[in-house]
Amino acid sequence: MSDEFEPKAAPNFAEGLYLAPMVRASTLPMRITATQLGATACFTDVIIDQKLMKSKRQVRNNGTPYPIVEYIVHDSSGNPNTAFQTCALEGPVICQIGSANDVYATSAVTKVDRDVSAFDLNCGCNVSFSTKGDMGVNRMFDLESTSAVLKAMVRATNKPVTVKTRLYHEIDPDNVGQRRDLEFLAMAEQAGVKAITIHARYPKDSRSAAVHWERLRLIRESANIPVIANGGLMTEDDITACQDASGCTSFMLARGAFSGISMFHRAPVDGIDFLAKLYDASVLCNVSMKNAKYNLNFGFKGRKALVPTEKRVALQLCKSFDEIGAVLNFGSAADVARRYSSDMETKRSNDSD
């Protein structure tokens, strides 16, 4: 396989199940695993525009038929940090950008355009690292500036651009919140975006706050572009309830993608098989121990019977993939490389038949 590959084409967003842009979680290993289990497409965790602008592209041969394309940026001490990774194993990937500046957004899009399927502007994150730069949910309250950023992104690429936001709060009986929802929708459509994802919570809400799927119906009925529903989708029943309340046919899964990965598959998924796939992908991508442990720990949720407490504790002491593989009985890093190489040989053999 060549070191270079074309990213998969973006879906039309009119239907399907999407992996949400979760900070630290929606990295390449989880995106590969979600793809293997049926995700329509995956969003990256939010990447700040200047981080992409400062990054340098490289292709890393990892001893398997699936080299990793990486965008690396160095901190003030010269230490390398990964801004973005991809490889031929993942499906359509939507690069979510955090930006409040049309010039920076243009540069960020141009930088990684060759390696992604589509782009998304984050207008819904309410954590401090986004809002302190006037990004994320702050974008909901400056439509003129947000329009400029979206238009710049659309001009910078021939690939689809989408936007992710939240519901405006209903602050009085006159449906001011709903009116502002439609104003944001109109702004996004006029800017040229191809789909809008709406987290059905209010700007300051935590992830444990109530969701308002019913508020999505008016937006969907008014929209000329697909509306992707997000928020509180933890089970198959939640997806059904959201569809009934909102009329949406596209859904974005966040925490539910870890605890209920079968929602992508639409069939039962063995919990250990999910964790093993996540471990293999983490080894392939050579992510940091911190990120590997974070994703595996996230994957343990709801699977305590499968992963005893002593193993979860032992995982935290691991300093290498070989140690993680030994604790979880998933094999060494070399075993993972052999599995990927064997899978590729099987695929080549099947393709030649």
N, C-alpha and C positions, 0 to 999 in steps of 0.2 A: 504494500500500500504506500502511495506517495505521502511525503511529509505534508503536502498541501491537500485540502479538500474543500468542497463547496458546502456551506451551511445548508441545512434543509430549508425548503421553502416555507414561508409563514402560512398558517391556516387563514381562513377568512373570518375567523372569530365568531361566526354566527351560531355555532354550537360547540360543545366539547367541554372537557375538564382540564383546567390549567393549574400548574404549580405556581403558587403565589411568590412574590419577591420578599422572602423572609431574610432579615439581616442575619448573617453568619450561617444560615441553614440552606439557602437556595444556591449553594455553591455547586461546582460541577459534579461531585459525587452524588448528591441528592438528585440533581437534574438527570443524570444518567439512569439512576435507579427508577425515578418516576417515569422516564421514557420507556424503560424495559417493562414497566407494569401498566402502561397504557395511557399515560398523560398525552393530551392532544399537543401541548407545547408547554415550555417551562420559561418562567421569567427569572432573570438573575436577581440576586439581592441588589439593593440599590447601590449604584456606583457613582460617586461624586464626579462631576464633570472634570474638575482640575486633576483628579487622580488619573483619569484616562488620558488627559492631555499630556501629562508628564511621563506616562508609561512608555516602555519600549517593547516591541513585539519580538518574540523569539519562539522557535519550535524546539521542543525538548523530546528527544528520543528516550523512551522509558523502557526499552527492551521488549516491547510488545508491538504488534502491528498497528497500534493506535497512538501515534505521537500526540503530544499535547501542545496546542497553541496557547501561549501565555503572554499576557501583558504585565510587565514587571515595573514597579516604581520603587525607588530607594528612598528611605526616610533620611532625616537629617544626620543620622549616624552612619549612613551608608548601607543599612540593612535592607535586603530585598523584600518587598511585599507584593503579593499577587493582586492586581486590580481585576483581572478577568482571565478565565481559562475556558477552553473549549476543545473538543475532539470529535472525531467522526462517529463516536458511539452515541452522542446525544441527538435528540430530535430537534424540531424547531426551537430556537432559543431567542427570547426577546430580551434585549439588553435594557434594563431599567436604569435611567440616568436621573440623578439629582442635580437640578440646575435652576438658577434664578437669573441667568444671563444668556442672552441669545447668542453672543459671540462664543462664549465658552461651550454652550450646548452644541453649536455647529462644529467646533473643533473636536469635541468628544465623539460625536456621531461619525465624523470623517475618519477619526483614528481607527475605529473598530469595524467600520462598515463592511469590510470584506469577510468578516468572521461571524456575523450574526444574521438572524432571519428577519428581525424587526427591532424597533426601538419603542420604549415607553418612557413617558415623563412622570416622575413621582410627584403627585400633588396630594398625597394622603398620609404620609408618615408624620406622626406627631411627636417623635422623640427628639431630644435636644440637638443631636448632631446634624439633623436636617433643618430644624426650625431656626437654629442660631445663624445659619447661613441664608435665611429667608427662603429656604427650600421646603420641600414636603408640603404639609398641610397649609403653610403660609401662602402657597400659590393660589389657594382658593379665594383669597381676599385681595388679590390684585390681578384682575382678569386681563387688563391691558398688557401688563408685563408677561403674564403667563401665555397670552396669545402670541406675543412676539417670540417667546422661546419655542413654542410649538411650531409656529410657521418657519422658524429658522431650522428646526429639526427636519421638517417636511422637505424644505428646499435642499437640505444637505444630503439627502439619500433618495434612491428610487424604491426603497423598501418601506413597508408599512410603518407608520408611527401611531402609537396608541397613547392613552393617558389613564392614570389611575387616581381616583379621588375619593372623597367621602360625601356623606349627606350633610347639607347645611342644617343647623339646629332650628326647629320650629319655635321661635321665640314669642309668637303671639298667635291668636286664633285666626289670623288672616292668611295663613299658609305662606308666610314670608319665606320659610325654609324651602318649600316646594318651588316657589317662584325662582329662588336663587339656584336651585338644582337645575332648572330649565335654562337659566341664563348661562350657567357654566357649560351645559350641554351644547347650546347654540354657539358659544365661543369656540369650543373644541371642534365642532363640525365645520365652522367657518375657517378654522386654521388648517383643516385638511386631514384630521386624524381618522383612522379607519375603524376604531373601536374605543369604547370607554368602559373601564372597570370601576364599579362603585362599591366601596366598602360600606355596608349598610349600618354604619354607626356614625356618631357626630364627631366633629373635629377633635375635641378634647377627651373623647371616650377611651377607656382602656379596653383591652381585648376581652375583658370579662363583662363589659357592659351589654345591655340588651341590644339585640339587632332589630332593624326595622325593614324587613324584606318588603313589606307592603308599600313602602315609599318608593320602591324601584319601579312599580308598575307604571306610574304616570311618566316616568323618565323613559322607560322602554317604549311606551306607546307613542311618545313624542319624538323619538329618535329616528334618524335616518341611517344610523350606523348600529352595529351590534352593541348590546349592553351586557357586560359580564358581571354577574352577581358575586359578591365576596362578603365574608363575615359570618361566623357562627356555623360554618358547614363542617360538622364533625362526623356525620354519619350519612348513610344513604337516605334515611328518613328525613334528615335535614335538607338534603338536595330536593327531595320531593316536595317538602313543605315550602321551601323557597320558591320553587317553580310555580306552585299553586298560588302563592301570595304575589309574586312579581311578574309571572309570565315569561321570565327569562329562560333561555335554553343554553346559555353558557355559564359556567360556574368556575370560580377560582378557589382552590383549596390551600389553606395555610397549615395550621397545626393539625387539621384533620388528615393531611397528607402523610403525617408520621404515624398517628395513632390509628388511622383507618385507611391505610394505603390501598386496601381492596377497592376503595371508591374509584380509583383510576382503572382498576382491572375489571370492575363490575363482576367479580367472581371472588370466591375466597382465596386469600393469599396466605401462605404459611409464614408465620412471624419470623421464624429463624431464617427462612429463605430471603425475606426482605432484608434482615440485618446482614446476612452474608453478602448479598448483592451490594449493600451500602459499604461494607468493609472492602470488598474487591475494588469498587470504584474509587474509594479513598486511597487505596494503595496505588492504583493505576495513575491517579492524578498527583500523587505524592503531596497531598495537602499536609499542613502542619499537624502535629500531634493534637494541638489544641482544637483545631477544627474537626479532626477525625473523632475525637472523644465527644465533642459537643453534639455532632450529628448522631453518633451511636447512642449517646445518652438520651437524646430526643427520641430516637427510635425505640428505646426501652419502654417508653410510656405505654401503659396498658398491656405490657408483656412481662410483668414481674414474675409470673409463673415460669416463663421460658428462660429468663435470665436471673438466677438467684442473686440475692443481695451480695454474697461474697464475691461473685464475679463482677458485679457493678463496682464494688469497692476496689477490686484488684485492677480493673480497667484504668482507674484514675492514677495508678502508680506506674503504668506502662510508659516506656520511653521510646518505643519503636513499634513498627507494624508487626514485626515478628512476635513481640511480646503480646500485642493485642490479639494476634491470630492464635497464639497458644492459649490465652485465657478463654477465648470464645470458641476454640476448636475450629477455627476457620482456615488454618494453614498459614504458612509463611508468605512473605512478599514474593519469594521466588515461585511458590506454588501459584500465586495469583497470576504472575506473568505467564506461567505455563498454561493456565486455564484460558487466558485471553488468546494466546497463540494457538492453542488447540481449537478454540471456537472459530477462529479465523480460517484455519485449515479446513474445518468441517464446512464452513460457509462456502469457501472456494470450491470444495469438492461438489457440494450440492448445486452451485451455480453452473458447474461445467457438465453436469448430468443432463 
